Amino acid sequence: LFRSLMAKSIQVGAPNAAVFIQAVDGGLDLQLIAGSTVTPTIGAGIAYVTRADVVYDGPRSLEGKKIIIPGMGSSVDVLFRKWLADNGVDEKKVSFVEIASAQTNDTLVGKTVDGAVVVEPFLTRVQQSGAGKIGVRFMDGLADRKLGIAYVATREWIASNRVAVKAFSESIDEAIAFAEANQQEARALIQPYLNLPQQVIDALPFPVMDNKLTPESIAFWIDVMKGQGRLRGSLKASDLVVR
Protein backbone atom coordinates (compact mmCIF):
# COMPACT_ATOMS: atom_id res chain seq x y z
CA LEU A 1 0.00 0.00 0.00
CA PHE A 2 2.56 2.61 1.10
CA ARG A 3 5.03 1.61 -1.59
CA SER A 4 2.30 2.15 -4.19
CA LEU A 5 1.38 5.53 -2.71
CA MET A 6 4.95 6.76 -2.72
CA ALA A 7 5.52 5.38 -6.24
CA LYS A 8 2.37 7.27 -7.35
CA SER A 9 0.81 4.14 -8.81
CA ILE A 10 -2.21 4.82 -6.57
CA GLN A 11 -3.35 8.11 -5.09
CA VAL A 12 -5.38 7.00 -2.05
CA GLY A 13 -5.02 4.07 0.34
CA ALA A 14 -6.92 2.83 3.39
CA PRO A 15 -4.65 1.51 6.16
CA ASN A 16 -5.66 1.02 9.77
CA ALA A 17 -4.75 3.83 12.15
CA ALA A 18 -1.75 2.19 13.82
CA VAL A 19 -0.10 1.19 10.55
CA PHE A 20 -0.61 4.72 9.19
CA ILE A 21 1.07 6.27 12.24
CA GLN A 22 4.03 3.91 12.01
CA ALA A 23 4.44 4.81 8.33
CA VAL A 24 4.51 8.53 9.12
CA ASP A 25 6.85 7.93 12.05
CA GLY A 26 9.10 6.09 9.61
CA GLY A 27 9.35 9.15 7.39
CA LEU A 28 6.49 8.91 4.87
CA ASP A 29 4.81 12.26 4.22
CA LEU A 30 1.16 11.23 4.46
CA GLN A 31 -2.06 12.76 5.73
CA LEU A 32 -5.57 11.55 6.50
CA ILE A 33 -8.13 12.78 3.97
CA ALA A 34 -11.30 10.90 5.01
CA GLY A 35 -12.55 8.61 7.72
CA SER A 36 -14.14 5.22 7.32
CA THR A 37 -14.73 3.08 10.40
CA VAL A 38 -14.50 3.83 14.11
CA THR A 39 -14.39 1.50 17.09
CA PRO A 40 -17.76 1.00 18.81
CA THR A 41 -18.14 1.21 22.58
CA ILE A 42 -19.78 -2.21 22.81
CA GLY A 43 -19.95 -5.13 20.41
CA ALA A 44 -16.93 -4.42 18.22
CA GLY A 45 -16.22 -6.99 15.54
CA ILE A 46 -13.05 -8.01 17.36
CA ALA A 47 -12.63 -10.47 20.22
CA TYR A 48 -10.21 -12.81 21.91
CA VAL A 49 -11.27 -16.33 20.94
CA THR A 50 -10.11 -19.31 22.92
CA ARG A 51 -9.73 -22.73 21.38
CA ALA A 52 -12.84 -24.84 21.94
CA ASP A 53 -11.10 -27.05 24.55
CA VAL A 54 -9.17 -24.26 26.32
CA VAL A 55 -10.71 -22.42 29.28
CA TYR A 56 -10.58 -18.64 29.47
CA ASP A 57 -10.56 -17.53 33.10
CA GLY A 58 -9.82 -13.82 33.00
CA PRO A 59 -6.96 -11.80 31.49
CA ARG A 60 -4.23 -13.42 33.60
CA SER A 61 -5.18 -16.84 32.27
CA LEU A 62 -3.57 -15.75 28.98
CA GLU A 63 -0.10 -15.83 30.51
CA GLY A 64 1.75 -18.84 29.14
CA LYS A 65 -0.61 -19.11 26.18
CA LYS A 66 0.25 -19.00 22.47
CA ILE A 67 -2.04 -16.51 20.76
CA ILE A 68 -2.60 -15.55 17.12
CA ILE A 69 -2.37 -11.87 16.18
CA PRO A 70 -3.64 -11.19 12.64
CA GLY A 71 -1.06 -8.47 12.05
CA MET A 72 1.87 -7.47 14.22
CA GLY A 73 1.89 -3.69 14.59
CA SER A 74 -1.71 -3.39 13.44
CA SER A 75 -4.40 -1.51 15.35
CA VAL A 76 -5.70 -4.85 16.63
CA ASP A 77 -2.26 -5.72 18.00
CA VAL A 78 -1.89 -2.29 19.64
CA LEU A 79 -5.31 -2.45 21.30
CA PHE A 80 -4.96 -6.03 22.51
CA ARG A 81 -1.64 -5.28 24.17
CA LYS A 82 -3.16 -2.15 25.71
CA TRP A 83 -5.96 -4.30 27.13
CA LEU A 84 -3.43 -6.76 28.55
CA ALA A 85 -1.48 -3.95 30.21
CA ASP A 86 -4.64 -2.31 31.56
CA ASN A 87 -5.49 -5.65 33.19
CA GLY A 88 -2.09 -6.21 34.74
CA VAL A 89 -0.91 -8.86 32.30
CA ASP A 90 2.78 -8.93 31.36
CA GLU A 91 2.75 -9.31 27.58
CA LYS A 92 6.21 -10.88 27.76
CA LYS A 93 4.55 -13.90 29.35
CA VAL A 94 2.32 -14.35 26.29
CA SER A 95 3.60 -15.94 23.07
CA PHE A 96 2.32 -14.14 19.99
CA VAL A 97 2.32 -15.61 16.50
CA GLU A 98 1.32 -13.72 13.37
CA ILE A 99 -1.11 -15.68 11.19
CA ALA A 100 -3.45 -14.35 8.53
CA SER A 101 -7.08 -14.09 9.65
CA ALA A 102 -8.22 -16.45 6.89
CA GLN A 103 -6.08 -19.23 8.44
CA THR A 104 -7.25 -18.72 12.04
CA ASN A 105 -10.02 -21.30 11.94
CA ASP A 106 -7.78 -24.09 10.62
CA THR A 107 -5.01 -23.19 13.08
CA LEU A 108 -7.39 -23.43 16.03
CA VAL A 109 -8.66 -26.78 14.77
CA GLY A 110 -5.05 -27.99 14.50
CA LYS A 111 -4.46 -27.07 18.18
CA THR A 112 -1.10 -25.43 17.50
CA VAL A 113 -2.25 -22.29 19.37
CA ASP A 114 -4.39 -21.73 22.46
CA GLY A 115 -6.38 -18.79 21.18
CA ALA A 116 -6.54 -15.92 18.76
CA VAL A 117 -7.45 -12.29 18.40
CA VAL A 118 -10.02 -12.46 15.62
CA VAL A 119 -11.72 -9.74 13.59
CA GLU A 120 -14.82 -9.88 11.46
CA PRO A 121 -15.77 -11.46 9.13
CA PHE A 122 -13.61 -14.29 10.47
CA LEU A 123 -14.90 -13.99 14.05
CA THR A 124 -18.39 -15.05 13.01
CA ARG A 125 -16.98 -17.88 10.90
CA VAL A 126 -14.87 -19.26 13.77
CA GLN A 127 -17.90 -19.23 16.07
CA GLN A 128 -20.14 -20.89 13.51
CA SER A 129 -17.59 -23.64 12.85
CA GLY A 130 -17.14 -24.46 16.53
CA ALA A 131 -13.34 -24.20 16.28
CA GLY A 132 -13.28 -21.52 18.96
CA LYS A 133 -15.45 -19.59 21.34
CA ILE A 134 -15.33 -15.98 22.47
CA GLY A 135 -13.34 -15.65 25.68
CA VAL A 136 -13.72 -11.90 26.00
CA ARG A 137 -14.75 -8.96 23.86
CA PHE A 138 -11.73 -7.01 25.02
CA MET A 139 -12.69 -3.96 22.95
CA ASP A 140 -15.76 -3.19 25.08
CA GLY A 141 -15.11 0.21 26.64
CA LEU A 142 -11.44 0.18 25.57
CA ALA A 143 -11.46 2.66 22.70
CA ASP A 144 -14.80 4.41 22.28
CA ARG A 145 -15.25 5.72 18.71
CA LYS A 146 -11.56 5.92 17.95
CA LEU A 147 -10.33 5.94 14.35
CA GLY A 148 -10.28 2.46 12.83
CA ILE A 149 -9.57 2.53 9.10
CA ALA A 150 -9.15 5.80 7.22
CA TYR A 151 -8.16 7.04 3.77
CA VAL A 152 -4.72 8.56 3.31
CA ALA A 153 -2.72 10.23 0.56
CA THR A 154 0.66 11.88 0.19
CA ARG A 155 0.88 15.50 1.25
CA GLU A 156 2.22 16.35 -2.22
CA TRP A 157 -0.81 14.84 -3.99
CA ILE A 158 -3.22 16.48 -1.56
CA ALA A 159 -1.71 19.93 -2.15
CA SER A 160 -2.15 19.56 -5.90
CA ASN A 161 -5.64 18.04 -5.80
CA ARG A 162 -7.70 19.95 -3.26
CA VAL A 163 -10.89 19.69 -5.32
CA ALA A 164 -10.50 15.94 -5.71
CA VAL A 165 -9.80 15.52 -2.00
CA LYS A 166 -12.97 17.42 -1.10
CA ALA A 167 -15.02 15.43 -3.61
CA PHE A 168 -13.58 12.16 -2.32
CA SER A 169 -14.52 13.01 1.25
CA GLU A 170 -18.04 13.97 0.16
CA SER A 171 -18.39 10.67 -1.68
CA ILE A 172 -17.48 8.81 1.51
CA ASP A 173 -20.22 10.72 3.35
CA GLU A 174 -22.70 9.63 0.67
CA ALA A 175 -21.52 6.02 0.81
CA ILE A 176 -21.84 5.88 4.61
CA ALA A 177 -25.34 7.37 4.47
CA PHE A 178 -26.38 4.85 1.79
CA ALA A 179 -24.94 1.86 3.66
CA GLU A 180 -26.59 2.82 6.94
CA ALA A 181 -29.98 3.34 5.24
CA ASN A 182 -29.71 0.18 3.09
CA GLN A 183 -27.88 -2.38 5.21
CA GLN A 184 -29.19 -5.46 3.40
CA GLU A 185 -28.14 -4.10 0.01
CA ALA A 186 -24.79 -2.99 1.41
CA ARG A 187 -24.13 -6.51 2.71
CA ALA A 188 -24.95 -7.96 -0.71
CA LEU A 189 -22.55 -5.55 -2.40
CA ILE A 190 -19.55 -6.62 -0.32
CA GLN A 191 -20.09 -10.37 -0.73
CA PRO A 192 -17.98 -10.71 -3.92
CA TYR A 193 -15.07 -8.89 -2.26
CA LEU A 194 -15.09 -10.89 0.98
CA ASN A 195 -15.68 -14.15 -0.89
CA LEU A 196 -17.65 -15.58 2.02
CA PRO A 197 -21.05 -17.27 2.07
CA GLN A 198 -23.90 -14.76 2.17
CA GLN A 199 -25.19 -16.30 5.40
CA VAL A 200 -21.89 -15.45 7.09
CA ILE A 201 -22.02 -11.89 5.80
CA ASP A 202 -25.64 -11.53 6.92
CA ALA A 203 -24.62 -12.52 10.46
CA LEU A 204 -21.83 -9.94 10.71
CA PRO A 205 -22.36 -6.94 13.01
CA PHE A 206 -22.69 -3.80 10.92
CA PRO A 207 -19.61 -1.58 11.26
CA VAL A 208 -19.73 1.84 12.88
CA MET A 209 -18.73 4.35 10.20
CA ASP A 210 -17.80 8.00 10.54
CA ASN A 211 -16.01 10.29 8.11
CA LYS A 212 -15.31 13.01 10.68
CA LEU A 213 -11.58 13.54 11.16
CA THR A 214 -10.07 15.60 13.97
CA PRO A 215 -6.64 15.67 15.60
CA GLU A 216 -8.27 13.86 18.52
CA SER A 217 -9.12 11.03 16.10
CA ILE A 218 -5.46 10.15 15.81
CA ALA A 219 -4.03 11.51 19.09
CA PHE A 220 -5.36 8.47 20.97
CA TRP A 221 -3.27 6.14 18.81
CA ILE A 222 -0.15 8.28 19.08
CA ASP A 223 -0.36 8.28 22.88
CA VAL A 224 -0.97 4.52 23.16
CA MET A 225 1.77 3.65 20.69
CA LYS A 226 4.24 5.96 22.43
CA GLY A 227 3.47 4.18 25.68
CA GLN A 228 4.22 0.86 24.01
CA GLY A 229 7.55 2.10 22.66
CA ARG A 230 6.47 1.75 19.03
CA LEU A 231 7.34 5.29 17.88
CA ARG A 232 10.76 6.80 17.36
CA GLY A 233 9.83 10.42 16.69
CA SER A 234 7.44 13.00 18.11
CA LEU A 235 4.29 13.24 15.99
CA LYS A 236 1.81 16.08 16.20
CA ALA A 237 -1.74 14.86 15.62
CA SER A 238 -2.88 18.12 13.99
CA ASP A 239 -0.23 17.70 11.28
CA LEU A 240 -1.67 14.37 10.18
CA VAL A 241 -5.17 15.53 9.29
CA VAL A 242 -5.80 17.41 6.06
CA ARG A 243 -7.35 20.85 6.51
Summary of the structure (lengths in Angstrom):
residues: 243
radius of gyration: 18.5
end to end distance: 23.0
largest distance: 56.4
contacts: 740
relative contact order: 0.22
helix: 46%
strand: 18%
